[in-house]
């Protein structure tokens, strides 16, 4: 499709333009708003096929650049990159971000280049409110929002007629495609994003909308890099909120704002009404970066909450910050916002939600909301306040629906997050989210409860890594977390039992406990695991007050055991399974 060119005005409709190969029938026709008018003639070009629409053919430039030697003084609009000297007169009018040039929690100054002085000095459309004395990260680009949206519209229209449409996102001519358009919220779109997935009625054929790049988006950047992993097919958003209030209002009114947005809960999709846009959105071999904010006031990369299904493969996302410059050293700062990096389709979705070789580079309040029917095979979650959010019930600004199916994680690395997991609400009838699989982490880890999700979460999750202690679980849960880094076998110094006092199994493994002696009336276990204090206990053995005969009981990982009577048993041995 790179050979398609503008061939003239369409004589059948004023204000429309035809595209194709010279001397052949039109390949497609666009109206004055850039929307595809299906003509019934789609010509394969270069062997790609009629179903593929290249963003360059719709005007995308992809001329994004970066510098790591930005200097700007608070109260001024003069940006200097004295060493790299990267600017040209053609940069006037382009969108630009200067990380660290705002004193507020937004952190990053986002504006345009309004003047060119030299290859090392340009004038910006807004002044800095914080001084960047050296080594400032600067990104700038032509705004390709309209071109990419027109390509999406064309591929979608083809998909409505043929079932599938592909947006081709080739490696940018520079380092990335700039997305600086304003959020399109509500109205006929029922969305909240810079780029919008059009609506397909549930009674029509499902549209497979594929946005396909040509890079391994799952590449993990090195911690010493001075710039984000800008390579290949990458979108960089120049959108950020000025404060927490603006972010909250946007989410409450129209759902989580995103670079690529399907329909949202606040606009009636993915709620207890069970209305979904009949689209499978597939993003593959590409990356999306959003503007970095120390307070988490950035946009989501993707909001698929109201879509029927979503697949992410060889996909990366994160904010345009770096670990080397300290942007991710304290993810607790991101808790001042409520950003979610990716939202998968809400509970009640149409199944087939796959996440494969996906990395979150960090910078969000919450890294991902993972929902029922989702399978995540291989990937990394870095530097978010909370990493993975298994969803039992979440409404995205609307009334959520409870999950009733499971989700699976297969060897997902979670590092540098304050919370390993955050359980988001209870599933249907108080059961779920249902989890299985394994995750890998470093050091101590913690689980967070959100809207009483932990009391309903269930399943078995295996935890690997270089930790030693079991994760901190703030309240009792049916969710079983097995710590693979704790060896099975006999425990040399088992927990000390105290008569009539509930004692927690501190290990992330089932413990076979053998008891005898003392003066005992009953042995009790908890149904729930974790928590700072014992939950309700259930008797599993009872007798008249007497010495306890040799008795063996299994205590679940971080579960509780209580021996009732007057004298503590003299035999107390533990064997980890």
Backbone torsions as a table, in degrees:
resi	resn	phi	psi	omega
1	UNK	NA	-10.5	178.9
2	UNK	-64.6	-16.2	-179.9
3	UNK	-88.5	-6.2	178.5
4	UNK	-69.9	136.6	179.7
5	UNK	-132.6	162.6	174.7
6	UNK	-67.4	123.4	-176.4
7	UNK	-109.1	-0.6	174.4
8	UNK	136.6	179.9	178.7
9	UNK	-77.5	149.7	177.9
10	UNK	-85.8	114.7	-176.4
11	UNK	-68.2	-13.9	-176.2
12	UNK	-88.2	-12.7	-178.5
13	UNK	-151.0	118.8	-178.6
14	UNK	-63.1	141.8	176.5
15	UNK	81.5	7.5	178.5
16	UNK	-108.6	159.8	-176.0
17	UNK	-131.2	137.0	178.1
18	UNK	-100.1	148.9	175.9
19	UNK	-127.9	147.5	177.3
20	UNK	172.1	-157.6	176.7
21	UNK	-103.9	133.7	-177.3
22	UNK	-56.0	134.8	178.2
23	UNK	86.0	-1.0	178.8
24	UNK	-121.4	164.2	177.7
25	UNK	-59.6	155.3	-179.3
26	UNK	-57.6	138.3	175.4
27	UNK	-78.1	-40.9	176.2
28	UNK	-160.1	164.6	-177.2
29	UNK	-127.8	132.4	177.1
30	UNK	-109.4	141.3	172.6
31	UNK	-83.0	-177.3	-173.9
32	UNK	-65.9	-17.5	179.1
33	UNK	-94.3	2.6	179.9
34	UNK	86.7	9.0	-179.9
35	UNK	-87.1	143.7	-178.1
36	UNK	-73.7	131.8	170.5
37	UNK	-107.6	108.2	-173.6
38	UNK	-65.5	125.4	-179.1
39	UNK	-103.9	-11.0	-177.8
40	UNK	90.1	-5.5	179.9
41	UNK	-120.5	109.0	178.5
42	UNK	-123.7	114.3	-173.8
43	UNK	-96.6	124.7	173.1
44	UNK	-64.2	138.2	-179.9
45	UNK	-129.6	132.7	176.7
46	UNK	61.1	21.6	177.6
47	UNK	78.4	0.8	-178.5
48	UNK	-72.8	-44.9	179.7
49	UNK	113.6	152.7	-175.9
50	UNK	-65.3	-20.4	-176.1
51	UNK	-80.8	-5.8	-174.7
52	UNK	-107.2	131.4	-176.5
53	UNK	-125.0	115.6	-174.3
54	UNK	-86.2	128.7	-176.8
55	UNK	-61.0	-27.1	179.8
56	UNK	-66.9	-31.4	179.3
57	UNK	-70.9	-14.1	178.3
58	UNK	-105.5	9.8	172.9
59	UNK	104.3	3.4	179.1
60	UNK	-67.9	135.8	-175.6
61	UNK	-98.1	-44.1	179.0
62	UNK	62.8	45.2	-175.1
63	UNK	-104.6	26.6	-177.4
64	UNK	-60.2	139.0	178.7
65	UNK	-132.2	165.6	174.4
66	UNK	-142.1	159.3	171.6
67	UNK	-140.2	152.8	-179.3
68	UNK	-119.7	19.5	179.7
69	UNK	-126.9	31.7	-179.5
70	UNK	-67.5	140.5	176.0
71	UNK	-136.5	129.6	177.2
72	UNK	-149.9	144.3	-177.0
73	UNK	-104.3	138.5	178.6
74	UNK	-54.0	135.6	179.7
75	UNK	87.7	-2.3	179.6
76	UNK	-120.1	164.2	178.8
77	UNK	-118.1	17.8	-179.0
78	UNK	-98.0	118.9	-179.8
79	UNK	-106.6	131.5	-179.0
80	UNK	-122.7	131.3	171.0
81	UNK	-125.1	82.2	-167.1
82	UNK	-69.9	-31.6	-176.2
83	UNK	-86.8	-49.2	-175.3
84	UNK	-75.5	-29.2	-179.8
85	UNK	45.8	60.5	-168.9
86	UNK	-93.5	-6.0	-167.8
87	UNK	-89.9	154.3	173.8
88	UNK	-135.2	162.9	176.6
89	UNK	-57.5	-26.8	-179.7
90	UNK	-69.0	-10.5	-179.8
91	UNK	-77.6	-13.7	178.7
92	UNK	-60.2	131.6	-179.4
93	UNK	94.7	-12.2	-179.7
94	UNK	-78.0	155.3	175.9
95	UNK	-77.0	146.1	-177.5
96	UNK	-145.6	146.8	172.9
97	UNK	-129.7	139.3	177.8
98	UNK	-123.2	106.7	-176.2
99	UNK	-68.8	132.9	177.6
100	UNK	87.9	3.8	-175.8
101	UNK	-93.1	7.4	173.6
102	UNK	-119.6	137.4	-179.7
103	UNK	-78.5	-21.0	-178.9
104	UNK	-76.3	175.0	179.9
105	UNK	-66.2	-14.0	174.6
106	UNK	-63.6	-31.4	170.4
107	UNK	71.8	-49.6	-172.6
108	UNK	-99.1	127.3	175.4
109	UNK	-79.2	121.0	178.1
110	UNK	-116.6	123.6	-177.5
111	UNK	-159.4	-154.6	176.1
112	UNK	-127.2	162.8	173.9
113	UNK	-87.1	119.9	-176.3
114	UNK	-107.7	-13.9	-178.9
115	UNK	-153.5	149.5	179.7
116	UNK	-119.1	122.7	176.7
117	UNK	-102.1	-47.1	179.7
118	UNK	-160.1	179.9	179.1
119	UNK	-64.5	-14.9	-179.5
120	UNK	-111.3	-7.0	-175.2
121	UNK	-135.5	128.9	172.5
122	UNK	-133.5	161.8	176.7
123	UNK	-106.0	137.0	-178.2
124	UNK	-101.8	161.6	-179.4
125	UNK	-79.6	-4.0	177.6
126	UNK	-148.0	153.5	-178.2
127	UNK	-89.3	152.4	174.2
128	UNK	-72.5	149.9	172.2
129	UNK	-111.9	0.7	174.2
130	UNK	-140.0	144.9	-179.4
131	UNK	-84.4	131.8	170.5
132	UNK	-107.6	104.5	-170.8
133	UNK	-78.8	-27.4	-178.9
134	UNK	-167.3	161.0	170.7
135	UNK	54.0	34.6	177.6
136	UNK	-75.4	137.0	177.1
137	UNK	-82.5	125.3	-177.7
138	UNK	-126.7	132.5	174.5
139	UNK	-128.5	139.2	177.9
140	UNK	-149.5	154.7	-175.4
141	UNK	-169.5	161.2	166.3
142	UNK	-67.2	144.4	178.1
143	UNK	-78.7	110.7	-179.5
144	UNK	-99.5	14.3	-175.7
145	UNK	-56.3	-51.9	-176.2
146	UNK	-62.0	-39.4	-178.8
147	UNK	-66.8	-44.2	-179.7
148	UNK	-67.2	-39.0	178.6
149	UNK	-64.5	-40.9	178.1
150	UNK	-62.0	-36.3	177.6
151	UNK	-67.0	-43.2	176.7
152	UNK	-58.9	-44.9	-179.2
153	UNK	-61.1	-41.7	-179.5
154	UNK	-65.7	-46.3	179.2
155	UNK	-64.0	-38.1	-179.7
156	UNK	-65.9	-43.9	178.9
157	UNK	-61.4	-40.5	175.9
158	UNK	-63.4	-40.8	178.6
159	UNK	-63.2	-34.7	177.2
160	UNK	-63.2	-32.6	-179.9
161	UNK	-86.4	-28.6	-171.0
162	UNK	-127.6	-1.7	176.1
163	UNK	96.4	-26.7	-178.2
164	UNK	-145.7	140.2	172.9
165	UNK	-138.1	139.4	-174.5
166	UNK	-118.5	127.8	170.6
167	UNK	-94.7	117.4	177.5
168	UNK	-88.7	125.4	-179.9
169	UNK	-118.9	80.0	-177.1
170	UNK	-65.1	162.4	174.0
171	UNK	-52.2	133.6	-175.4
172	UNK	-63.9	150.8	176.1
173	UNK	-61.7	-34.9	172.4
174	UNK	-95.1	-119.6	177.9
175	UNK	-114.3	-17.2	-178.6
176	UNK	-165.8	167.0	172.6
177	UNK	-97.1	127.1	179.7
178	UNK	-82.2	132.4	176.1
179	UNK	-120.3	99.9	-174.6
180	UNK	-119.4	9.5	-179.3
181	UNK	-68.5	155.0	177.5
182	UNK	-69.4	158.4	174.9
183	UNK	-63.5	133.5	171.8
184	UNK	-100.3	113.6	-169.1
185	UNK	-126.3	137.5	173.4
186	UNK	65.6	-149.2	-179.4
187	UNK	59.5	-146.0	-178.5
188	UNK	-68.9	-22.6	-178.1
189	UNK	-73.5	-28.7	-176.1
190	UNK	55.6	28.2	-173.5
191	UNK	-128.1	-170.4	175.8
192	UNK	-158.2	84.1	-175.4
193	UNK	-160.1	169.2	173.5
194	UNK	-79.5	-35.2	174.4
195	UNK	-121.1	132.0	-169.8
196	UNK	-114.9	135.8	170.4
197	UNK	-83.3	118.2	178.9
198	UNK	-62.3	168.3	-173.5
199	UNK	-98.9	131.3	171.0
200	UNK	-113.6	124.2	-179.0
201	UNK	-59.8	149.3	-179.3
202	UNK	-65.7	-17.7	179.5
203	UNK	-84.8	-11.8	179.8
204	UNK	-90.5	175.5	176.8
205	UNK	-65.2	139.9	178.0
206	UNK	-63.0	132.2	176.9
207	UNK	-92.4	124.3	171.7
208	UNK	-92.9	104.4	178.3
209	UNK	-98.9	112.1	-176.3
210	UNK	-110.7	124.1	171.5
211	UNK	-107.4	110.5	-168.8
212	UNK	-117.4	121.1	174.6
213	UNK	-100.4	-166.4	-175.8
214	UNK	-140.2	53.4	177.4
215	UNK	-153.2	158.9	174.5
216	UNK	-83.7	92.5	-179.0
217	UNK	-64.3	-15.2	179.7
218	UNK	-83.3	9.3	179.7
219	UNK	-66.4	129.5	177.6
220	UNK	-88.9	122.9	179.8
221	UNK	-71.7	153.3	179.0
222	UNK	-75.6	145.2	-176.2
223	UNK	-67.9	-14.2	178.2
224	UNK	-95.6	0.0	179.2
225	UNK	-61.8	142.2	178.5
226	UNK	-95.5	1.4	-179.9
227	UNK	-143.7	159.7	174.2
228	UNK	-61.8	169.6	-179.8
229	UNK	-79.8	72.8	-178.5
230	UNK	-85.1	101.9	-178.8
231	UNK	-153.2	140.6	173.1
232	UNK	66.3	-130.9	-172.4
233	UNK	-89.8	90.9	-172.4
234	UNK	-129.4	133.8	170.3
235	UNK	-104.0	135.1	174.9
236	UNK	-121.0	121.7	-179.7
237	UNK	-89.4	138.3	176.6
238	UNK	-105.4	32.2	180.0
239	UNK	-108.3	138.1	176.6
240	UNK	-159.8	152.5	178.1
241	UNK	-88.8	147.7	-179.5
242	UNK	-76.6	-24.2	-177.6
243	UNK	-160.1	170.8	-177.9
244	UNK	-65.8	-35.4	-179.4
245	UNK	-61.9	-42.1	179.0
246	UNK	-65.2	-38.5	178.3
247	UNK	-65.2	-46.2	-179.5
248	UNK	-61.8	-43.3	-180.0
249	UNK	-61.9	-41.9	179.6
250	UNK	-60.9	-45.1	-178.0
251	UNK	-68.9	-43.8	-179.4
252	UNK	-63.2	-38.8	-174.9
253	UNK	-81.5	-40.6	-171.5
254	UNK	-135.5	9.4	-179.0
255	UNK	88.3	174.3	-176.2
256	UNK	-63.1	123.9	179.4
257	UNK	-73.6	142.8	-175.0
258	UNK	-146.1	159.5	172.9
259	UNK	-63.7	-48.8	173.1
260	UNK	-115.4	118.1	-175.1
261	UNK	-122.8	129.5	162.9
262	UNK	-86.2	-159.9	-178.4
263	UNK	-82.2	151.8	-168.5
264	UNK	-115.7	163.6	178.5
265	UNK	-63.6	-40.2	180.0
266	UNK	-62.7	-22.6	178.7
267	UNK	-104.1	19.1	168.7
268	UNK	94.7	4.4	-178.8
269	UNK	-109.6	144.1	179.4
270	UNK	68.8	33.3	-179.6
271	UNK	-115.9	-169.7	179.1
272	UNK	-68.7	-6.2	173.0
273	UNK	-78.9	-10.9	176.9
274	UNK	58.7	41.9	174.1
275	UNK	-102.0	126.9	-179.1
276	UNK	-134.6	145.5	172.1
277	UNK	-71.0	124.8	-171.7
278	UNK	-78.4	65.0	-175.7
279	UNK	-133.8	136.8	164.7
280	UNK	-99.9	110.5	177.2
281	UNK	-92.1	124.0	179.7
282	UNK	-122.7	119.1	177.6
283	UNK	-112.6	121.3	-175.1
284	UNK	-141.5	146.3	174.9
285	UNK	57.3	46.5	-176.9
286	UNK	-155.1	172.4	178.1
287	UNK	-135.5	153.7	171.9
288	UNK	-132.6	124.7	173.5
289	UNK	-112.8	139.7	175.9
290	UNK	-112.4	163.0	-177.4
291	UNK	-62.5	134.7	-178.6
292	UNK	-77.4	134.8	174.0
293	UNK	-134.9	126.5	-179.1
294	UNK	-63.3	-21.1	-179.2
295	UNK	-102.2	10.1	177.6
296	UNK	72.6	29.2	-177.4
297	UNK	-94.5	26.2	-177.6
298	UNK	-88.5	176.8	175.6
299	UNK	-85.8	160.7	166.8
300	UNK	-70.3	155.1	171.7
301	UNK	-75.1	-45.5	-177.3
302	UNK	-141.2	133.4	170.4
303	UNK	-121.0	101.9	179.2
304	UNK	-105.6	20.3	-172.4
305	UNK	-52.5	-44.3	-174.6
306	UNK	-97.6	11.9	178.3
307	UNK	-89.6	155.9	179.5
308	UNK	-67.5	-36.0	-177.8
309	UNK	-160.5	158.9	179.8
310	UNK	-150.4	139.1	176.1
311	UNK	-127.7	129.6	174.9
312	UNK	-118.5	123.7	-178.3
313	UNK	-139.4	132.8	-176.4
314	UNK	49.3	54.3	-169.4
315	UNK	-125.5	138.5	176.6
316	UNK	-130.5	151.2	178.2
317	UNK	-155.6	158.9	179.6
318	UNK	167.0	178.8	176.1
319	UNK	-90.6	158.5	-176.3
320	UNK	-82.0	61.0	174.7
321	UNK	-121.5	-179.5	178.0
322	UNK	-138.9	149.6	176.0
323	UNK	-70.6	-37.1	-176.7
324	UNK	-61.1	-29.9	-179.1
325	UNK	-92.9	3.9	175.7
326	UNK	89.9	7.2	-176.7
327	UNK	-64.8	-27.2	-173.6
328	UNK	-116.3	12.7	-177.1
329	UNK	-67.4	-28.9	-178.6
330	UNK	-134.2	83.4	-178.7
331	UNK	-61.2	-12.0	178.6
332	UNK	-58.6	-28.7	178.3
333	UNK	-61.8	-29.2	-179.1
334	UNK	-68.1	-14.9	179.8
335	UNK	-71.7	-9.7	174.9
336	UNK	-71.3	-14.1	176.7
337	UNK	-113.9	-172.1	179.5
338	UNK	-136.7	37.2	-179.6
339	UNK	-76.3	146.5	174.4
340	UNK	-125.8	122.6	-174.7
341	UNK	-59.0	-50.1	179.2
342	UNK	-139.3	136.0	172.4
343	UNK	-114.4	116.7	175.0
344	UNK	-78.9	165.1	-177.6
345	UNK	-55.2	139.1	-172.5
346	UNK	-66.7	166.6	175.9
347	UNK	-54.3	143.3	-173.9
348	UNK	93.7	1.9	-177.7
349	UNK	-66.9	178.1	-171.4
350	UNK	-92.0	21.6	176.4
351	UNK	73.3	-179.7	176.1
352	UNK	62.9	52.1	174.9
353	UNK	-107.0	106.7	-176.3
354	UNK	-115.9	138.8	175.6
355	UNK	-126.4	115.6	-172.6
356	UNK	-134.6	124.0	-179.1
357	UNK	53.4	61.8	-177.5
358	UNK	-120.3	135.7	178.0
359	UNK	-124.5	135.2	167.2
360	UNK	-103.2	119.4	-177.8
361	UNK	-79.1	-10.0	175.4
362	UNK	109.2	177.3	176.0
363	UNK	104.6	2.4	-177.0
364	UNK	-109.6	158.1	172.0
365	UNK	-61.2	-47.7	178.4
366	UNK	-131.3	132.2	-171.8
367	UNK	-70.3	-47.3	-178.4
368	UNK	-156.8	142.5	168.3
369	UNK	-99.2	106.2	-178.6
370	UNK	-94.7	132.6	-170.2
371	UNK	-120.8	175.1	-177.6
372	UNK	-59.2	155.4	-176.4
373	UNK	67.0	16.3	-179.7
374	UNK	-102.2	136.4	174.8
375	UNK	-124.5	120.1	179.5
376	UNK	-109.7	113.1	-178.3
377	UNK	-109.9	104.7	175.5
378	UNK	70.8	128.6	179.1
379	UNK	164.5	-178.4	-174.6
380	UNK	-140.3	138.7	175.3
381	UNK	-122.7	117.2	-174.9
382	UNK	-123.3	145.1	158.8
383	UNK	51.6	46.9	170.1
384	UNK	-117.2	159.3	178.0
385	UNK	-59.6	-49.8	168.7
386	UNK	-125.9	139.8	-171.6
387	UNK	-78.4	-82.8	-176.9
388	UNK	-104.1	131.9	178.4
389	UNK	-111.7	88.6	173.7
390	UNK	-63.9	127.3	-170.5
391	UNK	-100.9	122.1	168.2
392	UNK	-90.4	-39.1	179.1
393	UNK	-160.9	121.3	176.4
394	UNK	-150.4	137.6	-172.0
395	UNK	-105.7	-9.9	-178.8
396	UNK	52.6	46.6	-179.3
397	UNK	90.0	-4.8	177.2
398	UNK	-122.6	-168.3	177.5
399	UNK	-85.5	116.9	-176.4
400	UNK	-73.5	166.4	174.8
401	UNK	-118.5	140.1	-176.6
402	UNK	-73.5	140.3	178.0
403	UNK	-70.4	145.8	176.7
404	UNK	-134.3	10.1	178.7
405	UNK	-133.3	171.0	-172.0
406	UNK	-94.9	176.5	174.4
407	UNK	-143.6	154.2	-174.0
408	UNK	-133.5	136.2	177.1
409	UNK	-117.4	127.6	-177.7
410	UNK	-122.6	100.5	176.3
411	UNK	56.6	63.1	176.4
412	UNK	-100.3	125.7	178.9
413	UNK	-87.9	125.7	179.0
414	UNK	-122.5	113.3	-176.7
415	UNK	-137.4	148.4	174.6
416	UNK	71.3	16.9	177.5
417	UNK	-104.7	141.9	177.3
418	UNK	-61.9	-38.5	179.1
419	UNK	-123.3	129.3	178.0
420	UNK	-63.0	-53.9	178.8
421	UNK	-129.0	150.5	170.2
422	UNK	-131.9	113.0	-176.2
423	UNK	-81.8	118.8	-171.5
424	UNK	-99.4	93.3	172.7
425	UNK	72.0	161.2	179.8
426	UNK	-85.9	148.9	177.0
427	UNK	-75.2	-174.0	-176.8
428	UNK	-60.7	134.1	-179.4
429	UNK	57.9	26.7	176.9
430	UNK	74.9	20.2	178.0
431	UNK	-123.1	122.7	179.7
432	UNK	107.2	163.3	12.5
433	UNK	-69.2	147.7	-179.2
434	UNK	-101.5	119.1	-173.2
435	UNK	-116.4	146.2	168.1
436	UNK	-146.7	162.7	175.6
437	UNK	118.9	-155.9	-176.4
438	UNK	-146.4	147.4	175.5
439	UNK	-131.9	157.7	-177.4
440	UNK	-123.0	140.2	-177.0
441	UNK	-148.1	177.2	177.0
442	UNK	-121.5	134.9	174.1
443	UNK	67.3	-157.5	-178.7
444	UNK	-69.1	151.6	-179.1
445	UNK	-138.6	158.6	-178.5
446	UNK	-140.4	150.2	175.9
447	UNK	-110.8	140.7	-179.8
448	UNK	-114.3	141.8	176.0
449	UNK	-97.3	134.6	177.9
450	UNK	-132.4	117.6	176.8
451	UNK	58.4	41.8	175.1
452	UNK	60.6	39.2	177.4
453	UNK	-77.9	-33.1	-174.6
454	UNK	-63.5	-35.8	-177.4
455	UNK	-66.9	-16.5	-178.5
456	UNK	-110.0	-16.6	-177.6
457	UNK	-65.7	143.2	-178.2
458	UNK	-149.8	173.6	-176.0
459	UNK	109.4	-169.8	-178.2
460	UNK	-131.3	127.6	178.8
461	UNK	-123.7	130.1	179.2
462	UNK	-97.3	128.6	-177.7
463	UNK	-107.8	124.9	179.7
464	UNK	-119.4	166.1	177.7
465	UNK	139.4	-165.1	-176.2
466	UNK	-104.2	23.1	177.0
467	UNK	-76.5	177.0	176.0
468	UNK	-130.6	-36.8	-178.3
469	UNK	-96.1	156.9	177.3
470	UNK	-68.2	155.1	-179.8
471	UNK	-65.0	151.2	175.9
472	UNK	-78.1	120.9	179.2
473	UNK	-118.7	115.0	-168.1
474	UNK	-72.4	-22.3	-178.4
475	UNK	-146.0	160.0	-177.2
476	UNK	-61.5	143.8	-176.9
477	UNK	-148.0	148.3	171.8
478	UNK	-76.7	-7.3	-178.5
479	UNK	-71.9	124.3	-178.0
480	UNK	-95.7	121.7	178.6
481	UNK	-115.4	114.7	-178.1
482	UNK	-96.8	125.3	179.8
483	UNK	-94.3	103.2	-177.2
484	UNK	-67.2	-23.5	-177.5
485	UNK	-79.4	-4.5	174.1
486	UNK	-97.9	119.2	-173.1
487	UNK	-68.5	142.5	170.6
488	UNK	-73.3	165.2	178.1
489	UNK	123.5	-176.3	-177.8
490	UNK	-67.6	146.1	178.9
491	UNK	-97.9	120.3	-175.8
492	UNK	-66.0	-40.6	-179.5
493	UNK	-126.2	84.8	-176.5
494	UNK	-68.7	161.1	176.5
495	UNK	-55.0	141.4	-179.4
496	UNK	-79.6	128.2	178.6
497	UNK	-88.5	142.8	173.7
498	UNK	-127.9	127.0	-176.5
499	UNK	-57.0	138.0	178.2
500	UNK	65.2	20.6	178.9
501	UNK	-129.3	128.3	178.1
502	UNK	-71.1	131.4	-179.2
503	UNK	-118.4	135.0	-179.0
504	UNK	-90.1	138.0	168.1
505	UNK	-70.0	112.9	-175.1
506	UNK	-80.2	-4.2	-172.1
507	UNK	-95.9	152.7	175.7
508	UNK	-90.4	40.7	175.7
509	UNK	-144.1	153.9	170.9
510	UNK	-62.2	138.2	179.5
511	UNK	-117.4	125.6	171.1
512	UNK	-88.3	114.6	-174.7
513	UNK	-108.7	126.1	178.6
514	UNK	-108.5	126.2	-174.8
515	UNK	-125.5	152.0	173.9
516	UNK	-166.7	156.3	175.3
517	UNK	84.5	-164.9	-176.7
518	UNK	68.3	-165.0	173.7
519	UNK	-126.6	110.1	-165.2
520	UNK	-129.5	143.3	174.3
521	UNK	-111.5	-28.6	-179.3
522	UNK	-162.8	159.6	172.5
523	UNK	-121.1	131.2	-177.4
524	UNK	-124.3	148.7	174.9
525	UNK	-127.4	159.1	175.1
526	UNK	-96.4	148.5	173.5
527	UNK	-82.1	-22.0	-177.0
528	UNK	-103.6	156.2	179.4
529	UNK	-116.6	149.8	179.4
530	UNK	83.5	-169.5	-178.5
531	UNK	93.6	152.9	-180.0
532	UNK	-83.2	-17.2	178.1
533	UNK	-139.4	160.9	-174.2
534	UNK	-67.2	135.8	172.3
535	UNK	-81.4	-167.2	177.1
536	UNK	-61.0	139.7	-177.3
537	UNK	-110.0	146.7	-179.9
538	UNK	-122.3	134.3	180.0
539	UNK	-72.4	130.0	175.9
540	UNK	-113.1	-8.8	177.0
541	UNK	-154.5	138.4	178.1
542	UNK	-144.3	148.8	177.9
543	UNK	-157.7	169.2	170.8
544	UNK	-68.5	154.2	-177.1
545	UNK	-56.8	114.1	-177.9
546	UNK	-169.8	175.4	174.8
547	UNK	-62.3	137.1	-179.3
548	UNK	-77.6	122.4	173.5
549	UNK	-66.7	166.5	-179.4
550	UNK	-54.1	118.8	-173.7
551	UNK	-137.2	132.9	-179.0
552	UNK	-116.4	135.7	-179.4
553	UNK	-141.5	147.1	178.1
554	UNK	-99.2	127.9	179.0
555	UNK	-108.9	127.0	-176.3
556	UNK	-69.3	164.1	178.8
557	UNK	-55.2	124.3	-178.2
558	UNK	56.6	22.7	173.2
559	UNK	-82.3	-178.5	-174.0
560	UNK	-124.2	145.0	175.8
561	UNK	-130.7	142.9	-179.8
562	UNK	-138.6	129.0	177.0
563	UNK	-106.3	120.5	-179.9
564	UNK	-102.1	146.4	-179.6
565	UNK	152.2	-146.5	-179.2
566	UNK	-124.0	-22.6	-179.9
567	UNK	-132.7	131.5	-179.3
568	UNK	-64.7	138.4	177.3
569	UNK	-55.2	144.8	-179.3
570	UNK	-85.2	-24.3	176.4
571	UNK	-102.5	126.8	-178.6
572	UNK	-151.6	90.7	179.8
573	UNK	-116.0	143.6	-177.8
574	UNK	-123.1	138.0	176.6
575	UNK	-131.3	118.4	-179.2
576	UNK	-83.0	132.9	-176.7
577	UNK	-87.3	NA	NA
